[in-house]
Amino acid sequence: MPVFTRLRDALDAHPAAARALRRTLHVLAAALVVGALLLPNTAPGLRPDRFTRIPAEAIVGAVLLLALPRRPRIVVAALYGAGIGVLTVLNLLDIGFTEYLGRGFNVVLDWGLLDDARSYLADSMGSTAATAAAVGAVVLALLLVTVTALATVRLGDLLARHRVRATRGALIAGTAWVACAALGVQVSGTPVASDRAAGALKGQTRRVVDTLRDEAAFAKEARTDAFGATPPDLLVPDLRGKDVVFAFIESYGRTAVEDPLIAPGVTRTLDARTAALARAGYHARSGWLTSATYGGSSWLGHSTALSGLWIDNQQRYRTVTSGDRLTLTGAFRKTGAWDTVGVMPGVQKAWPEARWYGLDKVYDAFDLGYRGPKFSWSTMPDQYALEAFQRLEHGRERDRPLMSEIILTSSHQPWAPLPELVDWDELGDGSVFGAIEKAGRKTSDVIADSTESRREYGRAIAYSVAGLTQWLERYGTDDTVLVFLGDHQPIARVSGDRASRDVPVSVVAKDPEVLEKIDAWNWTEGLRPARDAPVWKMSSFRDRFLTAYGSTPRPTKG
């Protein structure tokens, strides 16, 4: 309190300075409130012209505060300002989610993803930085709500002290807003009359309502399954005796094949590996799938591809994984003709979804014997994970063939430091990667630089593709069938603001009959899909694959 007393005494002694301070605070309060009301919810919208508009919500708020006596005015102003602060926090979350996931923040479903974001930061930049960022974000959000509430109360008091002039100003502003709205007045293509905050609130409300409605509709859709009642002997009969591998490459999107900066290195790798596989007797067909997710939430892409359902949010994921929907991997287990295994180096905690995916055994990050360094978020290089898969499962003598689901993680953002391919005979327990990790680029040198992120992303995809196809060339047999695809496009900083959600998908086999079964798909020969190759929704892949390899539909209905 003595501090405030001394400050008041100083201001009393210097009235001119006191007036200047009050006016400055008034201006800052108005700028904060008006700026918050006009704040866009996308990064490209953060332009100066977006903050030169007339916000209808400010006019309505001013009129309301002018009409109220002192105590109700203070309460309403505080609540109104706090509401503006909360809406601003949601707009900032929208910006972040759009940049990373290609969609806005869902207040019903997405709070859990904030913890995933903290874990990602911890893996990428260390636990201290992650904790500091989390605490800073919470403090900033609370401070923003508090400051906007105080600013609105200050403006309410200012309006009350100058009621006549404030009423005249509100009338003029309201008239100008109506005129600009009616005439469609624009500056640089942006309407002068704004109802941005009301529109943002309406959008958030609609998102919540749509989410609640979707839950029941999707649950019914998930119970309707074209192959749900198919007997085991009528599932994938044309692949009996084959070792089938479904591999997902993290963030392997169309951008990797078509972006002018990224594509040259990736396409060289795809073409070189196509040629190398052909010399070993393998051939490939490739096309495009449109993923249900973008930039992250890889599990939504995995579950969409393998379930035949469009799973684009966490609620849908929880619904489908808690049911008995037949997955593509589960179809192999249901036949009883395959052993089924999952290799999940990115899984570092309990993963009950293994049962739903139909996997007899799952190897997570702690089961593969890795003793080398992490590479940012990725717990181990893809090459090591594939060699461990060979040692633990694929290379073993067994009574029946193997169906495997493998999630490769080396191409996960932030793409620094990156592993490099080493001699397969020197992999050992992974310690060989220690020197490579130390010599690699720092995350901080790449994560905020779009050009460097794109360049390193391309290197990461080339590494993952080369490692996977080298594994096939080294360890595959006449009966090995490899299906590999991306789970989603990389984040907007790499793929661009208007990138598609398309990802490459390839089927590779030595047996010509395996590829003949998908001739009708009209996919491109080789590992590089042509720009005009067929594009399917990822949710259609399960049924097309099952049908191509002889499965007979026997539907169940919800």
N, C-alpha and C positions, 0 to 999 in steps of 0.2 A: 504493500500500500504506500509506503513512503516514496516509492518510485513514481507512482501516479500523482501523488501530492506535489512532488517537485516539478513534474511535467506540467501540471495545471498551473502552478505558480509561475513557471517560466512563460507559459502561453499568456497568462494574465498580464505579465510584464511586457509582453511584445504582441499587442493586439493585431498588428499587420501580419505578423507571422502566423498568428492563430487563424486569421481569416483565410490566408493562403492555404494553410493546412486543411481547414474545413472544406474549402472549395476543391482541393486536390482529392480529398477522400470522397466527396460527392461525385466527381468525375470518374474516379476509379470504380466506385460502386455502380454507377450507371453503365460504364464500359463492361464491367463484369457481367451484370444482369443481361444487358442487351446482347453481348457477345455469346453468352450461354444460350439465350433464346434463338440465336441465329446459327449456332454451331452445327455444321453438317455432320453426318455419321459415316462418311467415307473419306479416306485420305485424299483422293483427287479433288474432293469438294472443298478442301481447306485453301481457299483462294481469297485474296483481299476483297473482291467484289461481292462475296457471299456475306460480308459483314457491313455492307453499306445499304442494307435494305430496311424497310419499316416493319418491325415485328408487331403483328396484331395482338399477341399475348401481352406485350408491354403496355399497349393502349388500354386493353381490357383491365389489366392489373391496376393501372393508374386510376381509372375511373372507379374501380371497386374500392381502392384505398381512400380516395377522396370522399366517398360517400359514408365512410365509417367513422364513428367517434374514436377517441384515442386508444383505449384498451383493446377493443375488438380489432382496431386497425393494426396494432402491434402483433397480435396473435395471428391474424390473417396474413400479414406481411411475412412473418417468420415461416409460417407453413408454406406460403407461396414460394418464398425464396428457397426453402429446403427442397420443395418439389422440383424447382428448376435445377438445383444442385444434383439431385438424384437422376434427373433426366440427362444431365450433362455427363454423369458417370456412365450411364447406359449408352450414350452416344460415343464416348471414348471406348467402351467395350466393343461396340459395333465396329468402330474403326479397326481395332486390333483383331477382332475375329474375321472381319472381311479381308484384312491383309494376309492372315495366316490360313484361314479355313474357307475363304470365298463366300462367307455368309455372315449375317448379323448374329448378335448375341441373343440367345433364347433364355429368358429369365426363369423358365420352368426347368429346363434340361441342362443348362451349361455351367452351373456353379462348380460341379465336380471337375470340369476341364481346367479350371483355374489352378487346382492342385496339380494336375498333370503339367501345366505350364511351369509351375514352380519346380517340379521334379526335372523337367527338361532343362531349366536354367541351372539346376544343381549339377546335372550331368555334364552340361556344356561349359559352365563357367565357375563351378565350385559351389559348395553349400553356403559359404559365407555370402557370396554375391546373390544367391537365390533367396536367402533369408532377408538380406537387406532390401532386395527388390520387392519381396512380398510385404514386408513391414512398411516400406515406403509407399507401396500402392494403397494399402489400407489407410495409412495416415493421410495420404493425399486425397482419397475419396472422402474421408470424414471431414478433412479441412475444407474441401470444396463445398460440401453440403452446408457446413457451418458458416463459411464466409459468404456464400450466396444468401443465406438466411439473414445474416447481419446486414449485408449490403441492401437487401430489399427493405428491411426495417428502417435503415437510414434514409433511403429514398422516400419511404412512406412519410417519415417525419418532415422531410424537406417539402414534399407536396402539401402537407397540412399547413406548414408555416407560410406557404405562398399559394394559398388555395385558389385565389382568383386567377392569377397568372397560370397556375397549373391546369385549372379547368379549361381556360382558353387554349392552352397548348395541347391538351388532350383532344379537344374538339377539332382543332386544326389538323392534328396528326391523324385523327380518325377519318376526317373528311378526305385528307390526302390519300390515306390507305384505300378507302372505298373507290376513289377516283382512279387510282393506279390499278387496282384490281379489275375494275369495270373496263378500263381502256387497254388492259394488258400491257402497261408500260414496263419496258425492260431496259436494263443497262448491261451491255456486253452479253446479251442473251439470257440474263438472269432477271426474273420478275422483281420489281421494286417492292411490291406488296408481299409480305411474307407471313405465312402461318406455319413456319418450320417446326416450332416446338409442339404445336397441336398435331401436326402431321406425324412427328416422331412418337408422340404418345399414342396416337391412333395405330401406328404401325406396331408398336410393342404390344398393345392390347390385342390387335388382330393376330399377332404371332402366338400369344398365349391361348386365345380361343381356338385357333387352328390346331395347336398342339394337343389340346384336350379332346377335340373332336377326332383327331387322327388316331388316338390311342385305341378306341373301340373299333374303328374301321380297319386298322392294320391287324389287330388281333384276329378279326374274322378272316382277313385275307391270308394270314399266315397259316390258318387251319385248312385252307384249300390248297391241295398239293397234287399236281398232275402225276407224280410218281410216288405219292405217299403210301399207296397200297400195293405197289408192284412187288411181286414175290421175289425172293433173293435170286432165284435162277434166271430171272428175266431182266436183271440189272447188269449193264455193261458186259454182255456175253462176248463181245468182239475184242475185249482187252484181256480175256482170261490168259493167265500165264505171263503177263507183262508186269515188269516193275514200273509203276507209274509215280512220277514225282510232280507235284504241284508246287511251284516256287513263286513267291511274291518278292519282287525287288522294290524296296522302299523308294517312293517318289519318282518312279520311272514313268514319265509322262510323255505326251506328244512333243512337248517343248524340247526334250532331249534329242529328238530326231529332226526337228524343224527350225529351231532357233538359230539365227545366223552365227552367233558367237559359240553356242554350245554344240550344235549339230556336227560340225566337221570332225571333231575328235570322236564323238559317239558313233557316227555312221562309219567312220573308218574301222572302228572296233567291230561293229556289227558285220560289216562286209568281210573283214579279215577272219572273224570267227565263223561266219557262214562257210567260207572257203576251207578253213581248217576242219570243220565238222564234215564237210563233203568228202575231204580226203580220207577221213576216218569212217566213211560210209553212212553218215547221218545227213538227213535233209530236213528242211523246216518249211512251215507255212506261217504267215503272220498277218494279223489284222488289228483292228482297234476296238476297244471297249470304252464306253462312257462311264466313268466311275461315279458312285453315289456320294463321294466325298472329295475334298480338294484341300491340298496344303498340309493335311494332317488327319488325325483320327483314323489311322490306317485300318483299325479293326472293322470300321464300317465298310471299307472296300473289300476286305477279306470275306466278311460275312455276306455281303451282297453277291459276290462272285460265286460263292459256294452254296448259297441257300436258294437262289432264284428269286429273291425278294429285294425290293429297293429299300435298303436300310441306310437312311441318310441322317439319322439322329440317334441319340443315346437311348431314348425311350423305345424306339423300334428295335434297337439292338437288345435291350433287356427283355423285351417281349418275345422276340424270336428265339433267343438263346435259352430262355426258360421253358420253351416248349419242346416238341418232338419233331419239328420240321426236318425232313430228310435233306441233309447236306450232300454235296457232291462227294466229299471225302467219306461221309457216313454211308453212302451207297456202296462203296467198296467194302466197308466193314460188314454191312448187312448181308452181303453175299456169302460171307464165311470163307471166301476163297483167297483173301489177302490178309496179311498182317498189316496193321496201320500204325504209323508213328508220326509224331510232330517234332520238328526241330525249331525251337523258338528262342534264339539267343537274346531277344529283346524282352522276354518275360522274366521279371525279377520278383514276382510275388505269386500268391496262389492264383491259379487260372482254371476255375471250374468249367469254363466253356469247352474244355477238352472233350468232355462226354458228349456234348451237343455236336461237336465236329466229327465225332466218331473215331477218335484216336485212342488206340490201345495204350500207347505210352507217349509221354511228352518229355523232351529234353529241354529244360529251360537254361537260363544263363549260368546256373551253378552246376549243371549236370554234364557239361561238355569237356571238363578237365582243363579249361583255359587258365593259364597263369601269366599271361602277358598283360599289357596296359589296355585300358579303355581308349577308344578313339572318340572323344566327345561323348555324345549320347550312346553310341554303339558300344556294346559291352565287349565285342570281339570282332576281328575282321571276318568278312564273309568266307574267305578262303579257309580260315581255320574251322569255322562252323561246318563247312562242307566236308573237310577232311575228317572232323570228328564224327559226322554222320556216316561217312564211309567206314570208319573204324568201329563204331558202335553198332551200326545196323546194316547198312547197305552191303558191306563187304563180308558179312557173316554168312555161313552156310545155313540154309533154312529150308523147311519143308514146303513152303508156299511162297508166292511172290509178295512183294512189299509195295504198299501204297504210302507215300510220304507227303506231308505238307511241310514246306520249309519257308521260313520268313527271313529274308536277308536284310540286314540293317545298316551296312556300311554307307549306304547312300542317304542316310537320314541327315537332315539339316543339323548343325550349321556347316557341314562339309569341311571341317578343319579341326584337328589334323586328319589327314586321310592315310589309310594303309596303302601298301604297295604289294604287288604279287611277288612272292618269293618261291624258291624251288620247293615243290610239294614234299620232297623227301626231308627238307630241313624245318618243317613246321613244328615238330615236337609238341611241347606244351604251350606254344605261343610266345615264349620268351624272346624269340627272334624278332618280334615286332617292337621291342623296347627302344631300340635305336631309331627305328623308323618313326615311332610316335614322337620321340624327342626332337627329331630333325624336322617334323612336320610344321605346318603353319599354325599360328595361334588362332583360337576361335575369335578373339577380339579383332584380329586383322581382317576377318572375312565377314562376320555376321551382320555388320551394318553397311557393307559396301555392295551395292547391287551388281556391279560388274564383276567383282571378285567372287561373289556368291555364285553367279552364273558360271564363271570359268571353273570353279572348284566343284560345283554340282556336276558339270559335264565329266570331269575327271572321275568323280565318284561313281556315276552310272557306268562309265566305261570299265572301271575296275570290277564292279559287281557282275556285269555281263560277261566279262572275260573270265572271271573266277568261276562262275557257274558253268559256262560252256567248256572251260578247261577241265573241270571236274567230270563232265559228261564224256569228253574225249578220252580222259585218262581211265575212268572207272566204269563207263557205260558198257552195256552188252547189246547183243542183237535184240534183246527183249526189253530194253529200257525205253520208256516214253517220258519225255520231259515236256511239261506245260509250264511256261513261265510268263508272268505279266507284271505290270505295275499296279500298285494299289491306288495311286492318285497322282495328280500333277504336283510339282513343287509349289511353294508359296508364291504369292504375287510378285514379290521382289525379284524372283527368278523367271517365272512364267509370264508375267505381265498382267495388267489389270483386267483384260478381257479374254484371257486364255480359255480354251475349251477345257473340258474335264476328261478328255480322251487319254487313254493309256495304251501302249502296245501290248499285244498278246501273241505268243508264238507256241506252236506245237512242233516238237522235234522228235524224230524217230529214225531208226535204221530200217525197220520193217516197212516196205513200201505200202503194204495194205493199211497201215495205221493212217497214213496221209491220204490214201485213196478214199477213206471213209469220210473225209471232210472236203473232198473236191468241190462239192456243191456250195461250200462257203465262199468260194472265189477269193480266197486269201492270197497274198503275195508270196511268191517263192522266196525262201531265205529268211533271215532274222530281222530284216528291215522292212516294215510294212510300207507300201506305197502311200503317197498322200491321199489318193482316191480309193484306197482299199476300203472294204465294207466297215461301217461303224455300227456296233450294236450297243444297246444298253447293257451294262455289266450284269444286271439282274437276269438277262436272257441266256447267259452263258451256261448255267447248269443244265437247263432243259435241252439246249442245242447239243451240248456235249453228250449227255445221256442218250439222246435220240440217235446221234451220229454213230455211236458205238453199240447200237442194237438194243437199247433198253425199251421195254414196252410200257407205255403209260397205263397206270391203274390209279385213277384219282381218288383222293379223299376230299370230302367237302365239309367246310365249317358250318 
